[in-house]
Amino acid sequence: MVVATAPLALLAWRAFVNGRMWLGVDGGPVIQDQMQYIGWIRETSEQVLISNHYVAASTQSSYLHPGALISGLVARIGVAPSAGYLLWKPVATLALFGAVWAYVRNLVDAGTGRWLALVLALFLLPPTTLIAGDKFSLVLAGGEVWPVDMLWGYYFSALGVAGIPATLLAYARDRRRGRPSLLTVLLGIGSGWLQPWSSALLIGVIVAAELLLVLARRRTAGVAEEARDPALGQGVRAIVPLVSLSAVAAPLAYYTVLAQVDPSWAVDNRVDDFLNPAWWAIVVTLGPLALPALLIVRRPLVSFQDSAVRVWPGVALAMYVLLSQVYRGHYAVHAIRGLSIPLAVLAVTGLSTVAWGSRRRPALVAAVLVVLVLTVPATVDRLGQARDRINDNRGPYFLTRGERDAFDFLDRSDLPGAVYSPLPMGAMVPAETGRHTTIGNLFWTPDFLRRRLFTDLVFAGRTKPAEAREIVRASGARFLLAGCEGTADLSEVLRPLLASVRRYDCATVYVLRPSAVRDAGGF
């Protein structure tokens, strides 16, 4: 809880004690995603369904997000959208801890090993991230595996990951009872709706685990009934996997339809893999747990959960390889989110099969030291990085008075039109003003890299005047928003297009004449 809330506590301290104008985001290194979620909440508070605000023209409203919908209802009664999003922080933290604890408790015998598995499942962050330097792949792979990363601003993802072990536990209970339950259906739908990778993973794990049990039953077919494990002596009623898998698959079907009918989702659903880590980085990151996890083969299958925890890592890695090859789902590495949970269980359980004899106590001490090495140093380093980012406002997490006033003007103005602004201000526009912007989230902005290049050149004053005016007109925006850092004065360059210029201390809003605005199709 301390690690999960420390950055947010520092942000609140800076805001309320030092009087800084906080955006209402958490302490993660990338605020663009958080601002998108806040923008979704603002939009759902007005019209329920979500559209893509990272293009200048209006887009169809087609996306229903359960988390944004609930926060949107809260926003309708007067709560700020950012506060509506932060309300999910304690929910996600408790849900992730509770689901992991229940899963570990169900699969690991009581004792020190159970606590070691819990710590590894929640805090695995190998020290390779400390020596990575500029090796982006190692840093990225470590962040994906580290569950705490999701609690620093990615609450819906944390809930989606928490839903994986929770759904598996519920499914195993249904399997024993021989009938499906509403709890399993709700968990399966909710987990996949909040994080689509969870749906695909759960389908793969359930199917693979059932197949593994079938193979194990066939191997023991000649064993006397009284000597056979009860879990292998009976199958599963077809209604249980049929209902459960249908519920888990429902969100995937929904997202598949969205990608076909909504052009924005077609963009979001297909992005090249330049942000995915190299395979060797994943091997290095997972290796410390994967190697002892292989010892699990020394133990026989004893339940569906025992089968599921064995196939989970393989299914996740297969998903990563597949998605990274076909470029679907926009960020293949998310497939390994939550992988610390099964690997922690497998590693601890696998090591318990080794006969330590008189060396059991030294082995336990060594295990505790290894767990500390795999969790504490890099976690402390991440906390230090978060502190430095917040103190230096590298998010940025805080606005200047001028930037706040500029956003307020755009929010109150009756003039219609989109806003042209460089990052990170562009990513804030939908959440802060309700307007469309020309560039924001990487996965929702068409031709993101080219747009960002042109935008940065224009606002830095590094284009010829005629070229700058042509780019601005092609953007389809009615307003230009220049923040307080890294922007040049564009008044003279844009004079032929301007209706007015509004200065708010170090921030500036340029208002274009209606005749200067044209369709954004060529941008």
N, C-alpha and C positions, 0 to 999 in steps of 0.2 A: 504493500500500500504506500509506503514511504517513497520507494523508487518511482512508482506510477504517478504520484501527485507532486513530487518535488518541483519540477519545472512550472507547473500550473501555480503552485504556491508562490514561487518567485515572481511570476508574471503579475499575480494579484497584488503582491507586495509593492512592486514597482508602480503599479497603476494607482493604488489607493493611498500609498504612503508618499511616493515621490510625485504624484500628480500627473503621471504620463497617460496618454490617450491610447488605451489598450484596444486592440481589434477584437478581443474576445476569443482568441485562438489559443491552442495549447503550445507546448514547447518543442514540438517536432521541428526538424530542419526545413521542411517544405510546407509553407502555409497555403500554397495555391489550392491543394486538395481540400484543406479545411475551409477555405473561403468558398469553394464550390459547394460544400455541404451546407454552409450557412446560407448561400444563395438559394439552394434548393428549398431550405426551410422557409425562407422569405416567400418564395414563389408558391409553395404549397399552402401557405397561410392565406393566399389570395385566390388560388384557383385549383388546388389539389394536385393536378398533373403537372409534371416538370417538362420544360423545354430546354433547348441548348442556347444559353445566353452568350456563348463565345463566338458568335458570328453577328455581323451588323444587322442583317435582316431578321425579321421575325421567323421563328421556326415552330413546327407543330409541337403541341404539348401532348406527350404520349407516355411518359414514364411515371409510374406510381411507386414510390419508395416508402416502405412502412415506417422507418425511423424518422424520415423527414416529415411524413404525414402527421405523426404524433407530435413532433416538435412544432409543426406548423399550427396545429390546434392550440398549442400552448402560446404561440406567438400571436394568435388571433385575440387573446385576452389581454394583450399589451406587453408581454414579455419580449425582450429583444431576441431576434433570431439567433444571435451568437450565444445568448444565455440558454436558449432552447436547445442548442447543440451541446453545450457544456453539461446540461442535465444528464446526458448519457454517460458522462465520465464515471461517476460512481456505479452506475448500472453495469457498464462494461467491465470495470475492474472487479466487482464482486462476482459477476457471471463467469469471467475467465478463471478467477481463482477457484470458485466453487466447482465448476465443471472439471477442472484439472485435478483438484483434490479428490472429487468423487471417483474419477477415472483411476487415479493412482491407488486410491484406497481399495478399489475393487480388484486391482490386478497385482498389487505388490503386497507381500506378507507384512504384517505389523512388525515394527522395529525400526532400527536406524536406517535400513535400506529404503523404507517407505519415505522417510523424510528427505533422504538424499535424492530419490527419484523426483519428489515434488519440487525441490530446489532446482534441479537440472531442467525439469519440464518448464518451469516459469522463468528461469534466468540464464539459460544457456547462452553464452556469448564468448566464444573461444578467444584467447589472447592474441590470435593472429590478427585481429582488428587493431591491436595496439602497434604492431610492427608493420602494418600494411602500407603505411606511408601514402603514396599516391596510387596504390593498387585498388582501383575503384571496385573491382569484382569482389575482393575480400570484404570490403566494408559493406557492400550491398548485400552479399550473401549472409553476412553476420546479422545485419539488421532485419532481414526477412525471417531468419530463424528465431531471433530474440523476441519473445512475446511482448515484452514491455514496450517495444517500439510502437505497437498498435495502440497502446494506452496513452501515447503522447500525441493525440489528435486524430487517430483512426478508430474511433469507438465502434463504428458499425462493422469494421473488419474484425475487431476484437470479439464482438458478439457473434459474428459468423464463425470464427475459429472455435469459440467456446461451444458453439452448437454441434461441432463434430463429435467430440467425446460424449456430450450429453445425448445426442441422437443415437450413438452406438450403444450407450448404456440402456436407453429406453427400448431400443430394438431388441437387445438381448433379453430384457425382461418380457417383452411381448412374445419373443420366441419361446421362452420357458412356459408362458401361460397358454400359448397356442392361439392367441388372438391379437389383432392389432389394437393400438390405443390412440386416442386423440392426442395424447402428449407427444408420441413419436411423430405423428403427422405434423403437428404444429412446429416441433423442433426442426424437422426436416425441411419444411417450407421456409421457416424463418431464417435458418442458417444459410440456405442457398439464395434467398432473396436479398439478404444483406451482403453476401459475398458469393458470387456465382461459382467460384472455384470449389467452395464447400460442397455444392451439389454434385459436381463431377467426381470429387474425391469420395464422397459418401457412397455414391453408386458403385464406384470401382471397389471400394473396401468391402462393402456388403456382399457384392457378387463374388469377389475373389475369396473372401473368408468362407462363404458357403461352399464354394468349389473345393477349397482346401479341406474342409470338414468331410465332404463327400469322398475325397481321395483317402483321407485318414480312415474313414469307415471301411472302405474297400480293402485297405491293407490289413485291418483287424478282423476281416470277415471270418477267418478261421479260428479266431481266439474264442475261448469259452465265454459265454455270456456273463458269468459272474466275475470274470477277470477283465472284462472290457469296461472302459471308462463310460459312465452314463451319458456323457455329452456326445459320445460317438455311437451310442447304441440306438439312437433315434434321430430321425430327420426333423424337418421343420414343416409345419403346415403351410401350404402354398399361399394362403391368404395373407400371412404375415409379411413375407418379402414383397408380395404383389402390391399391397396397400402402401407399405413403407417406401418402396422404390418409386411408386407413382407420385407420392408426396414429395420426395426428394427431387424427382425429375421435373416437377412442375415449374420451379423458377427457371431452370435451364430452357424449358420450352418457351417461357415468357420472354426471356432475353433473346432467344433465337428469332422469335417473331419480331421483336423490336428492331433487331439488326436488319430485317428484311423490309420493314415498312417505314422506318425513320432514318433518313440520310445521316443524321447526327450519330445515331448508334452504329451505322455502318462505318463511320470514321473511327469512333471509339473502339470498335471491335476488331480493328485491324491496324496495328502499328508495328513497324519493324522492330527487331529485337536488340537494338543498340543499347537499351537500358538493362538487358539481362546479363547477369554475371557469367563469366566463363565457367565451363563445367569443372575445371580444376579447383576453382574457388569454392564450389559447393562441396567437392570431395574433402578439401582441407577443413572446411567448416564443420561438416557432419562426421568426419572421420573419428574424432575422439570418442564419440558415442557409438558410431556404427560398428567399429571393430569389436568392442565387448558385447554389443547386441547380437553378434553372430553366434555367440555361445548359447543362445536360446534354443538352438537345434538340439541341444542335449536334453531338453525337457519335452515330454509328450504333450500333445494338445489336450487341454482339459475343459475347454468351453468355447463358445462362439467368440467371446471377448479375447481369449487367448489366440484364436485364429485371426481375428481382426487386427490386433496390435502387431502381429507378424507381417501382415500384408500391407498395412498402412504406408510404411516408408517406400516400398516398391511401387505402389500405386501412385504416390505423390511424385516420385522421380520420373516415372513413365509419363505422367501428365506434363511435367516440365519439359521433357525431351520432345513430346508430341507438339505442345503449344509453341515451343520455340522454333520448331521446324515449319509449322503451317502458319505462324504469325496470327493466331487467333486469340481473342481474349485480352489483347493489348499488352499484357504484362505477365509473361509465362512464369516468372520466378515466384509469383504469388502462390503457385502450386505447392511450394515447400513451406508455406506458412503453417505454423503449428506442428512442424515435424519434430520439434524438441520433445513433444509429449510422448509419442510412442517410442522414440529412441531412448528416452530416459527410462521408461518402464522396461524396455528390452535389455538395456545395458545393465541395470541393477539386477533384474531377474536372471539374466544370463550369467552374471558373475556369481550369483548365489548358487549356481550349479557346480562351481569349482570347490573341491574338497581342500580346505585350507589347513586342516589338522590343528596343530599347536600354533600355527601362524595366523590364526583367525583374527586375533586382536591387532597385530601389526598391519594385517591386510585392511582391516576396517579403518584404522588411522590413515593409511595411505589413500583409501577411497575418499575419506573426508577431505584430505588435502587436495586430491585431484579435482573434486567437485568445487572446492573453493577457487582453484586456479581457473576452472572453466566458467566461473560465474562472476567472481568479485572484481578482479582487476579491470576487465573491460567494461563492466557495469559502472564502476567508479569513474572510469574515463569518459563514458557517455554522459554521465551526470555533469562532469566538469565541462564537457563540450556544450551541453545545454545551458549551463550557467553562463558561459562566455558568450554564447549566441544571444541570450536574453539581455545581458548587460550591455552588449555592443549593438543591440537591436538589428541583428543580421537576418531576421526573418523576412521583412521587418514585422515585429509584433506590436509596435506602437506607431501612431501617426503624429505628425507635428500639428500645431494649431491650424496652420494654413491648409494642410492636406485635409484635415477634418472639415474645415469650412468649405473647401472646394467640393468635397463629397456631399455636404449638406445642400449646397446650391443645386447640384445635379439631381439630388433626390427631390427637392422641392419644385424645381422648374417645371412649368407647364409645357415647355417646348418639347416635342417628341424627338427621338433620334438616339442613335447609338453613340458610344464614346470610344475614341481612339486614344490609347494610352499605352506606354511601354510597361513591361513587367518590372516590379511586381504590382504596380498600381492597377494595371489592366485586369489582373485576376481578382481584385477587390471590387471592381465596378458593379457586377451583378448583385453581390451581397449588400453593398453599401448604398446603392442607388436604385436597384431594381431594373436598370437599363442593360441593354446588350452592349457587348464590347467586341473589339476586333481581334483580340488575342488574350488568352487566359490560360486555361488548363491545357497541358500538352496533348492529352488524349481526346479532347473535345474541340480543339481548334483546327480546322482544315488547313493543311499545308503549314503546320506550326513553325517549322524551322525557317522557311522562307519569309513568312510574315514577321517573325521576330527580328530577322536580319534587317528588313526594310524599316521596321518600326524603330529599332535602335538607332539606325543611321539618321532617320528623320529627326528624332528628338535630341540627338547629340549634335545636330547641326552639321552633319558630315555629308550632305547631299547638295547638289546645285539647287538653287531656288525653284527653277522650273520642274525639276525632278521631284522635289519635296511636295510641291503643290499637286502634281499628278498623282503621287502616291496617296496623299491625303484625300483627294477627290475619289480615287478608286476604292478607298477603304469603305465608303458608304456611310461614314460617321457624320453626325451633326456637331459633335463636340470633340475637342482635343483636351486631354488632361495631362498636365506636366507636373510631376511631383517635385520634391525639394532637392533631390539628388540626381546628378547625371543628366540633366536636361538643359538645353540651350534656350535662349529667348527667340521664339519663332514669329514674333509680331511682324517684323518687316518682311520676312520670307512669305508669310501667309496673307499679307495685307489685301491682295486682290480678292481673297476668298472670305474675309472676315466680316461678321456683323458686329461683333464686340469682343473685347478682351477683359476678363475679370481676374484681378490679381488678389490672392489671399496670402499675404506675407510672401513666403518662398514658393508657393504653389500657384499655378495659373490654369484657368479654363479659357480656351479659345472657342468662341461660338461662330460657326460658319453660316453664311447666308444660305437660305434654302436652295437657291440656284446653283450653289457650289457643291451640293450633295448629289451624288449619283449612285446608281446601283453598284453594289459591292462585288459583282460577279467577276470582275477582272483583277481583284486584289489578290 
